Amino acid sequence: MNAPASQPSSSAWEAASATPAMVGKHACPECGANLEWNAKAQSLKCPYCGTLVEWSEPTREQLGQQVQELDLEQALRDPASAKGWGTERYEVQCQNCRAISVLSSKTAAQRCDFCGSPAIVAHEQGQAAITPQSLLPFKISDGQIRDKIRKWYGSRWFAPNKLKTAALTDTLHGVYLPYWTFDAHADADWRADAGFYYYTTETYRDSNGNTQTRQVRHVRWEPASGSLAHFFDDELVPATVGVHAELLRQIEPFPTTSDLKPYTPEFVRGWTVERYQVDLGRAAQLNLKSMDEQLRALCARQIPGDTYRDLRVQREYQGRTFKHILVPVWLVGYTYGSKTYQIVANGYTGQIAGERPYSWIKITLAVLAVLLLIVLMAPLFVQQ
């Protein structure tokens, strides 16, 4: 989002953190089943008879809220909760990976969407959670993702043959993951010793007693200082425990600055939503650490010369704001041997990343083939 002109007012905070507009059930006009959001059609569709129903996305004015930045300091001082997701919800927690899923039906959960474990139990919410204010709707369909995953499987040379022939895409699930985004204005003053390289000619004797010369590098140190201003825009902090963090980093970024939609239950009908387990306070700390690291790197770029030492940065953040959002992810979780693996895809951009086991038989054969090739080629090099 663009830098806010001023801090959100108290009324803006209350409006944005209020319960989203209640939307009645959408029954299929043909068979009466509940309609679900369809990524390919970008509309509501019956999962049973395939009937498409035209649906006009509510405007931000109609929803009575906007995708706006909320004051972080005020939220941490007086946490506000949006009680209700615009529809009745039911939470279950996986006893294996600990992910908490938000469902619309008590009979919907058979296995964990994140790790495939059947060990799921009802989760009683200890305190009201902050309701997502906005989201990125699914844009990439399950058919498109299945094609990408099959190609991904096919390119894994050292994967077990059994894995390549398994119909693992049958376990494909679409889930909405919780994220926090943060904005902040930063001002920093820095001091350091700037190093400038210079060279002198040195005379020495080699192992044969002959006199030789060489260039020796030295560093001339000079004090340096400076300042900078920077705006951090929509810095992402994942709040999920269901998806492996290293995979998430590979499918980011999510275009949260320009493409977010105001939250409405239509977008999540038929999809599993993970409840955040990294709360706002912890996410704010992680964001602060990340901004400090980035700010230090920005200051280091300003230091003149060839190298530097003893960099000291004094920084101040103002206007820290946040949003709680949902992002779409396609997920395949499977067990091979005794380990659990995941393949994830960005439900908005299609970027894919995954884990897979290795076939040690294939790796051993490949190593033996290389060694055999070296043995066969060795006589040719000897003759030359």
DOZA-674775 format. One record per residue (C-alpha): chain; z, y, x; residue number from 0. Coordinates in steps of 0.1 Angstrom, whole numbers, plus 5000, padded with zeros to 4 digits. Each point is the difference from the previous one (the first is absolute). Example, Ala and Ser with C-alpha at 12.3 -4.5 7.8 and 13.67 -1.06 7.14 Angstrom:
BEGIN
+--------+------+------+------+-----+
| cadena |    Z |    Y |    X | num |
+--------+------+------+------+-----+
|      A | 5078 | 4955 | 5123 |   0 |
|      A | 4993 | 5034 | 5014 |   1 |
+--------+------+------+------+-----+
# end
This chain:
BEGIN
+--------+------+------+------+-----+
| cadena |    Z |    Y |    X | num |
+--------+------+------+------+-----+
|      A | 5000 | 5000 | 5000 |   0 |
|      A | 4995 | 5036 | 5011 |   1 |
|      A | 5030 | 5018 | 5014 |   2 |
|      A | 5022 | 5012 | 4972 |   3 |
|      A | 5002 | 5038 | 4997 |   4 |
|      A | 5037 | 4997 | 4992 |   5 |
|      A | 5028 | 4975 | 4993 |   6 |
|      A | 4998 | 4982 | 4966 |   7 |
|      A | 5023 | 5016 | 4976 |   8 |
|      A | 5028 | 4981 | 4983 |   9 |
|      A | 4980 | 4999 | 4968 |  10 |
|      A | 4971 | 4985 | 5018 |  11 |
|      A | 5022 | 4973 | 5015 |  12 |
|      A | 5014 | 4991 | 4965 |  13 |
|      A | 4965 | 4999 | 4985 |  14 |
|      A | 4985 | 4979 | 5027 |  15 |
|      A | 5029 | 4975 | 5000 |  16 |
|      A | 5002 | 4996 | 4963 |  17 |
|      A | 4990 | 4968 | 4982 |  18 |
|      A | 4962 | 4996 | 4999 |  19 |
|      A | 4983 | 5004 | 4966 |  20 |
|      A | 5006 | 4969 | 4979 |  21 |
|      A | 4967 | 4982 | 4992 |  22 |
|      A | 4998 | 4974 | 4972 |  23 |
|      A | 4987 | 4965 | 5005 |  24 |
|      A | 4963 | 4997 | 5003 |  25 |
|      A | 4989 | 4971 | 4979 |  26 |
|      A | 4965 | 4985 | 5004 |  27 |
|      A | 4980 | 5009 | 4968 |  28 |
|      A | 4983 | 4966 | 5001 |  29 |
|      A | 5028 | 4975 | 5007 |  30 |
|      A | 5032 | 5020 | 5000 |  31 |
|      A | 5011 | 4992 | 5036 |  32 |
|      A | 5014 | 5028 | 5022 |  33 |
|      A | 4973 | 5019 | 5019 |  34 |
|      A | 5003 | 5003 | 5038 |  35 |
|      A | 4986 | 5025 | 5025 |  36 |
|      A | 4968 | 4986 | 5015 |  37 |
|      A | 4991 | 5012 | 5035 |  38 |
|      A | 4963 | 4993 | 4998 |  39 |
|      A | 4995 | 5016 | 4966 |  40 |
|      A | 5025 | 5028 | 5007 |  41 |
|      A | 5012 | 4996 | 4964 |  42 |
|      A | 5022 | 4978 | 4978 |  43 |
|      A | 4987 | 4965 | 4995 |  44 |
|      A | 5012 | 4969 | 4981 |  45 |
|      A | 5008 | 4972 | 5025 |  46 |
|      A | 4992 | 4974 | 4974 |  47 |
|      A | 4969 | 5010 | 4981 |  48 |
|      A | 4986 | 5026 | 5024 |  49 |
|      A | 4999 | 5028 | 4975 |  50 |
|      A | 4997 | 5034 | 5017 |  51 |
|      A | 5018 | 5029 | 4984 |  52 |
|      A | 4990 | 5036 | 5008 |  53 |
|      A | 5030 | 5019 | 5013 |  54 |
|      A | 5001 | 5036 | 5010 |  55 |
|      A | 5024 | 5007 | 5029 |  56 |
|      A | 5027 | 5023 | 4988 |  57 |
|      A | 5000 | 5034 | 5016 |  58 |
|      A | 5029 | 5012 | 5020 |  59 |
|      A | 5007 | 5026 | 4973 |  60 |
|      A | 5000 | 4972 | 4973 |  61 |
|      A | 5025 | 4980 | 5020 |  62 |
|      A | 5022 | 5030 | 5004 |  63 |
|      A | 5002 | 4996 | 5037 |  64 |
|      A | 4981 | 5006 | 5032 |  65 |
|      A | 4995 | 4982 | 5033 |  66 |
|      A | 5022 | 5025 | 5018 |  67 |
|      A | 5023 | 5001 | 5030 |  68 |
|      A | 5038 | 4996 | 4992 |  69 |
|      A | 5027 | 5017 | 5021 |  70 |
|      A | 5015 | 4974 | 5023 |  71 |
|      A | 5033 | 5017 | 5007 |  72 |
|      A | 5007 | 5004 | 4963 |  73 |
|      A | 4991 | 4964 | 4993 |  74 |
|      A | 5023 | 4987 | 5027 |  75 |
|      A | 5028 | 5023 | 4988 |  76 |
|      A | 4996 | 4991 | 4964 |  77 |
|      A | 4978 | 4969 | 4995 |  78 |
|      A | 4981 | 5001 | 4968 |  79 |
|      A | 4987 | 4968 | 4983 |  80 |
|      A | 4972 | 4995 | 4976 |  81 |
|      A | 5013 | 4973 | 4977 |  82 |
|      A | 4971 | 4981 | 4987 |  83 |
|      A | 4964 | 4992 | 5011 |  84 |
|      A | 4984 | 5009 | 4966 |  85 |
|      A | 5004 | 4964 | 4989 |  86 |
|      A | 5027 | 4973 | 4999 |  87 |
|      A | 5004 | 4985 | 5035 |  88 |
|      A | 5017 | 4969 | 5014 |  89 |
|      A | 5010 | 4996 | 5037 |  90 |
|      A | 5000 | 4968 | 5020 |  91 |
|      A | 5010 | 4995 | 5037 |  92 |
|      A | 4985 | 4973 | 5023 |  93 |
|      A | 5028 | 4981 | 5018 |  94 |
|      A | 4976 | 4993 | 5029 |  95 |
|      A | 4985 | 5034 | 5010 |  96 |
|      A | 5024 | 5022 | 4979 |  97 |
|      A | 4972 | 5020 | 4983 |  98 |
|      A | 5009 | 5014 | 4966 |  99 |
|      A | 4971 | 5000 | 4975 | 100 |
|      A | 4999 | 5021 | 4969 | 101 |
|      A | 4984 | 4981 | 4971 | 102 |
|      A | 4993 | 5008 | 4964 | 103 |
|      A | 5008 | 4965 | 4987 | 104 |
|      A | 5030 | 4976 | 5006 | 105 |
|      A | 4976 | 4970 | 4999 | 106 |
|      A | 4974 | 5015 | 5025 | 107 |
|      A | 5017 | 4989 | 5032 | 108 |
|      A | 4994 | 4965 | 5013 | 109 |
|      A | 4997 | 5005 | 5037 | 110 |
|      A | 5005 | 5030 | 5024 | 111 |
|      A | 4968 | 5020 | 5003 | 112 |
|      A | 5009 | 5008 | 5036 | 113 |
|      A | 5009 | 4967 | 5016 | 114 |
|      A | 4992 | 4974 | 4973 | 115 |
|      A | 5035 | 4987 | 4998 | 116 |
|      A | 5012 | 4987 | 4966 | 117 |
|      A | 5036 | 5011 | 5008 | 118 |
|      A | 5001 | 5031 | 4979 | 119 |
|      A | 5029 | 5012 | 4979 | 120 |
|      A | 5006 | 5028 | 4976 | 121 |
|      A | 5011 | 5032 | 5017 | 122 |
|      A | 5026 | 5022 | 4985 | 123 |
|      A | 4994 | 5036 | 5011 | 124 |
|      A | 5032 | 5015 | 5015 | 125 |
|      A | 4989 | 5036 | 4995 | 126 |
|      A | 4972 | 5018 | 4984 | 127 |
|      A | 4969 | 5002 | 5023 | 128 |
|      A | 4978 | 5031 | 5005 | 129 |
|      A | 4969 | 4993 | 4979 | 130 |
|      A | 4966 | 5004 | 5017 | 131 |
|      A | 4986 | 5034 | 4992 | 132 |
|      A | 4964 | 4991 | 5010 | 133 |
|      A | 4978 | 4972 | 5012 | 134 |
|      A | 4967 | 4989 | 5014 | 135 |
|      A | 4983 | 4978 | 4974 | 136 |
|      A | 4982 | 4968 | 5010 | 137 |
|      A | 4964 | 5008 | 5009 | 138 |
|      A | 4989 | 4969 | 5018 | 139 |
|      A | 4996 | 4969 | 4977 | 140 |
|      A | 5013 | 4966 | 5006 | 141 |
|      A | 4964 | 4986 | 5004 | 142 |
|      A | 4993 | 5025 | 5028 | 143 |
|      A | 5032 | 4991 | 5018 | 144 |
|      A | 4994 | 4962 | 4997 | 145 |
|      A | 4966 | 5005 | 5017 | 146 |
|      A | 5016 | 5020 | 5028 | 147 |
|      A | 5028 | 4973 | 5004 | 148 |
|      A | 4974 | 4972 | 5002 | 149 |
|      A | 4981 | 5019 | 5028 | 150 |
|      A | 5033 | 5006 | 5017 | 151 |
|      A | 5008 | 4963 | 4999 | 152 |
|      A | 4966 | 4991 | 5013 | 153 |
|      A | 5004 | 5023 | 5031 | 154 |
|      A | 5033 | 4984 | 5011 | 155 |
|      A | 4986 | 4976 | 5027 | 156 |
|      A | 5032 | 4984 | 5009 | 157 |
|      A | 5014 | 4996 | 4965 | 158 |
|      A | 5005 | 4964 | 4989 | 159 |
|      A | 4971 | 4985 | 4981 | 160 |
|      A | 5023 | 4991 | 4971 | 161 |
|      A | 5008 | 5037 | 4996 | 162 |
|      A | 4963 | 5010 | 4999 | 163 |
|      A | 4993 | 4975 | 4972 | 164 |
|      A | 5031 | 5008 | 4979 | 165 |
|      A | 4995 | 5020 | 4969 | 166 |
|      A | 5027 | 5025 | 5011 | 167 |
|      A | 4984 | 5029 | 4980 | 168 |
|      A | 5013 | 4982 | 4969 | 169 |
|      A | 5034 | 5015 | 5009 | 170 |
|      A | 4987 | 5036 | 5000 | 171 |
|      A | 5022 | 5024 | 4983 | 172 |
|      A | 4998 | 5038 | 4994 | 173 |
|      A | 5033 | 5018 | 5006 | 174 |
|      A | 5011 | 5036 | 5000 | 175 |
|      A | 5022 | 5008 | 5031 | 176 |
|      A | 5026 | 5028 | 5001 | 177 |
|      A | 4995 | 5027 | 5026 | 178 |
|      A | 5016 | 5034 | 5008 | 179 |
|      A | 4980 | 5029 | 5012 | 180 |
|      A | 5015 | 5030 | 5018 | 181 |
|      A | 4989 | 5036 | 5008 | 182 |
|      A | 5017 | 5024 | 5023 | 183 |
|      A | 4993 | 5032 | 5020 | 184 |
|      A | 5011 | 4997 | 5036 | 185 |
|      A | 5007 | 5026 | 5026 | 186 |
|      A | 5007 | 4989 | 5036 | 187 |
|      A | 5008 | 5016 | 5033 | 188 |
|      A | 4996 | 4980 | 5032 | 189 |
|      A | 5008 | 5002 | 5037 | 190 |
|      A | 4988 | 4977 | 5028 | 191 |
|      A | 4990 | 4998 | 5036 | 192 |
|      A | 4962 | 5001 | 5003 | 193 |
|      A | 4986 | 4980 | 5029 | 194 |
|      A | 4968 | 5010 | 5018 | 195 |
|      A | 4983 | 4975 | 5024 | 196 |
|      A | 4990 | 5011 | 5035 | 197 |
|      A | 4988 | 4979 | 5030 | 198 |
|      A | 5006 | 5001 | 5037 | 199 |
|      A | 4982 | 4981 | 5028 | 200 |
|      A | 5022 | 4975 | 5018 | 201 |
|      A | 4992 | 4982 | 5033 | 202 |
|      A | 5011 | 4965 | 5006 | 203 |
|      A | 4992 | 4969 | 5021 | 204 |
|      A | 4986 | 4969 | 4983 | 205 |
|      A | 5008 | 4964 | 5009 | 206 |
|      A | 4976 | 5000 | 5029 | 207 |
|      A | 5016 | 5031 | 5015 | 208 |
|      A | 4971 | 5023 | 4991 | 209 |
|      A | 5007 | 5035 | 4988 | 210 |
|      A | 4991 | 5006 | 4963 | 211 |
|      A | 5005 | 5028 | 4975 | 212 |
|      A | 5008 | 4999 | 4963 | 213 |
|      A | 5006 | 5023 | 4971 | 214 |
|      A | 5036 | 5001 | 4987 | 215 |
|      A | 5008 | 5013 | 4966 | 216 |
|      A | 5030 | 5023 | 4994 | 217 |
|      A | 5014 | 5018 | 4970 | 218 |
|      A | 5010 | 5036 | 4998 | 219 |
|      A | 5025 | 5006 | 4972 | 220 |
|      A | 5002 | 5033 | 4980 | 221 |
|      A | 5022 | 5009 | 4970 | 222 |
|      A | 4980 | 5002 | 4967 | 223 |
|      A | 5009 | 5008 | 4964 | 224 |
|      A | 4984 | 5006 | 4966 | 225 |
|      A | 5002 | 4997 | 4963 | 226 |
|      A | 4980 | 4986 | 4971 | 227 |
|      A | 5000 | 4998 | 4962 | 228 |
|      A | 4987 | 4969 | 4982 | 229 |
|      A | 4998 | 4988 | 4964 | 230 |
|      A | 5006 | 4963 | 4993 | 231 |
|      A | 4980 | 4990 | 4969 | 232 |
|      A | 5007 | 4968 | 4980 | 233 |
|      A | 5016 | 4981 | 5028 | 234 |
|      A | 5002 | 4964 | 4986 | 235 |
|      A | 5032 | 4978 | 5001 | 236 |
|      A | 4996 | 4966 | 4984 | 237 |
|      A | 5029 | 4989 | 4978 | 238 |
|      A | 4989 | 4964 | 4996 | 239 |
|      A | 5016 | 4968 | 5014 | 240 |
|      A | 4975 | 4977 | 4984 | 241 |
|      A | 4970 | 5007 | 5023 | 242 |
|      A | 5003 | 4997 | 5038 | 243 |
|      A | 5002 | 5034 | 5016 | 244 |
|      A | 4974 | 4993 | 5028 | 245 |
|      A | 4974 | 4991 | 4974 | 246 |
|      A | 5007 | 5031 | 4979 | 247 |
|      A | 4994 | 5022 | 5031 | 248 |
|      A | 4965 | 4984 | 5004 | 249 |
|      A | 4989 | 5007 | 4965 | 250 |
|      A | 5012 | 5036 | 4999 | 251 |
|      A | 4994 | 5028 | 4993 | 252 |
|      A | 5001 | 5004 | 4963 | 253 |
|      A | 4983 | 5032 | 4988 | 254 |
|      A | 5031 | 5015 | 4985 | 255 |
|      A | 4992 | 5036 | 5007 | 256 |
|      A | 4970 | 5003 | 4977 | 257 |
|      A | 4997 | 4969 | 4977 | 258 |
|      A | 5035 | 4995 | 4985 | 259 |
|      A | 5002 | 4997 | 4962 | 260 |
|      A | 5030 | 5010 | 4979 | 261 |
|      A | 5020 | 4968 | 4991 | 262 |
|      A | 4992 | 4985 | 4967 | 263 |
|      A | 5007 | 4964 | 4988 | 264 |
|      A | 4963 | 4992 | 4993 | 265 |
|      A | 4993 | 4998 | 5038 | 266 |
|      A | 5026 | 4973 | 5005 | 267 |
|      A | 4994 | 4979 | 4969 | 268 |
|      A | 4995 | 4964 | 5012 | 269 |
|      A | 5011 | 5007 | 5036 | 270 |
|      A | 5031 | 4992 | 5019 | 271 |
|      A | 5019 | 5031 | 5013 | 272 |
|      A | 5024 | 4996 | 5029 | 273 |
|      A | 5032 | 5020 | 4997 | 274 |
|      A | 5009 | 5020 | 5031 | 275 |
|      A | 5027 | 4987 | 5023 | 276 |
|      A | 4998 | 5027 | 5026 | 277 |
|      A | 5018 | 5028 | 4981 | 278 |
|      A | 4992 | 5037 | 5003 | 279 |
|      A | 5028 | 5006 | 5025 | 280 |
|      A | 4989 | 4973 | 5024 | 281 |
|      A | 4963 | 5010 | 4996 | 282 |
|      A | 5009 | 5036 | 5008 | 283 |
|      A | 5016 | 4989 | 5032 | 284 |
|      A | 4970 | 4979 | 5010 | 285 |
|      A | 4977 | 5029 | 4992 | 286 |
|      A | 5022 | 5023 | 5022 | 287 |
|      A | 4998 | 4977 | 5029 | 288 |
|      A | 4962 | 4997 | 4996 | 289 |
|      A | 4995 | 5038 | 4998 | 290 |
|      A | 5022 | 5005 | 5031 | 291 |
|      A | 4978 | 4976 | 5020 | 292 |
|      A | 4968 | 5016 | 4988 | 293 |
|      A | 5014 | 5035 | 5006 | 294 |
|      A | 5010 | 4990 | 5036 | 295 |
|      A | 4965 | 4987 | 5006 | 296 |
|      A | 4985 | 5033 | 4987 | 297 |
|      A | 5022 | 5020 | 5023 | 298 |
|      A | 4991 | 4978 | 5030 | 299 |
|      A | 4963 | 5009 | 4994 | 300 |
|      A | 5008 | 5036 | 5005 | 301 |
|      A | 5015 | 4996 | 5035 | 302 |
|      A | 4976 | 5012 | 5026 | 303 |
|      A | 4992 | 4982 | 5032 | 304 |
|      A | 4994 | 4963 | 5007 | 305 |
|      A | 5033 | 4985 | 4991 | 306 |
|      A | 5035 | 5010 | 4989 | 307 |
|      A | 5037 | 4991 | 5001 | 308 |
|      A | 5032 | 5008 | 4982 | 309 |
|      A | 4985 | 5010 | 4967 | 310 |
|      A | 5026 | 5016 | 4977 | 311 |
|      A | 4991 | 5008 | 4964 | 312 |
|      A | 5020 | 5021 | 4975 | 313 |
|      A | 4986 | 4996 | 4965 | 314 |
|      A | 5007 | 5011 | 4965 | 315 |
|      A | 4986 | 4987 | 4967 | 316 |
|      A | 4997 | 5020 | 4969 | 317 |
|      A | 4988 | 4993 | 4965 | 318 |
|      A | 5004 | 4962 | 5002 | 319 |
|      A | 4986 | 4985 | 4968 | 320 |
|      A | 4992 | 4965 | 4988 | 321 |
|      A | 4982 | 4978 | 4974 | 322 |
|      A | 5007 | 4965 | 4989 | 323 |
|      A | 4966 | 4983 | 4994 | 324 |
|      A | 4985 | 4966 | 4994 | 325 |
|      A | 4970 | 4987 | 5020 | 326 |
|      A | 4977 | 4971 | 4991 | 327 |
|      A | 4999 | 4969 | 5023 | 328 |
|      A | 4982 | 4966 | 4995 | 329 |
|      A | 5022 | 4973 | 5015 | 330 |
|      A | 4995 | 4963 | 5009 | 331 |
|      A | 5032 | 4981 | 5011 | 332 |
|      A | 4998 | 4964 | 5012 | 333 |
|      A | 5020 | 4975 | 5019 | 334 |
|      A | 4984 | 4980 | 5028 | 335 |
|      A | 5023 | 4975 | 5017 | 336 |
|      A | 5035 | 5016 | 5000 | 337 |
|      A | 4989 | 5036 | 5001 | 338 |
|      A | 4990 | 5025 | 4974 | 339 |
|      A | 4969 | 5023 | 5006 | 340 |
|      A | 4986 | 5030 | 4982 | 341 |
|      A | 4966 | 5016 | 4995 | 342 |
|      A | 5000 | 5035 | 4986 | 343 |
|      A | 4973 | 5024 | 4989 | 344 |
|      A | 5001 | 5036 | 4991 | 345 |
|      A | 4993 | 5001 | 4962 | 346 |
|      A | 4984 | 5034 | 5003 | 347 |
|      A | 4980 | 4999 | 5032 | 348 |
|      A | 4995 | 4962 | 5005 | 349 |
|      A | 5014 | 5000 | 5036 | 350 |
|      A | 5012 | 4965 | 5007 | 351 |
|      A | 5025 | 4985 | 5025 | 352 |
|      A | 5015 | 4965 | 5003 | 353 |
|      A | 5020 | 4974 | 5017 | 354 |
|      A | 4989 | 4964 | 5006 | 355 |
|      A | 5011 | 4969 | 5020 | 356 |
|      A | 4982 | 4988 | 5031 | 357 |
|      A | 4985 | 4966 | 5006 | 358 |
|      A | 5014 | 4989 | 5034 | 359 |
|      A | 4974 | 4972 | 5000 | 360 |
|      A | 4972 | 5026 | 4999 | 361 |
|      A | 5016 | 5022 | 5026 | 362 |
|      A | 5005 | 4970 | 5023 | 363 |
|      A | 4964 | 4989 | 4996 | 364 |
|      A | 4988 | 5035 | 5007 | 365 |
|      A | 5021 | 5002 | 5032 | 366 |
|      A | 4987 | 4966 | 5011 | 367 |
|      A | 4964 | 5011 | 4993 | 368 |
|      A | 5004 | 5031 | 5022 | 369 |
|      A | 5016 | 4980 | 5028 | 370 |
|      A | 4971 | 4975 | 4998 | 371 |
|      A | 4975 | 5028 | 5001 | 372 |
|      A | 5017 | 5014 | 5032 | 373 |
|      A | 4999 | 4966 | 5016 | 374 |
|      A | 4963 | 4995 | 4992 | 375 |
|      A | 4991 | 5036 | 5012 | 376 |
|      A | 5021 | 4998 | 5032 | 377 |
|      A | 4973 | 4982 | 5021 | 378 |
|      A | 4974 | 5027 | 4992 | 379 |
|      A | 5023 | 5027 | 5014 | 380 |
|      A | 5007 | 4979 | 5031 | 381 |
|      A | 4963 | 4996 | 5007 | 382 |
|      A | 4995 | 5038 | 4997 | 383 |
+--------+------+------+------+-----+
# end
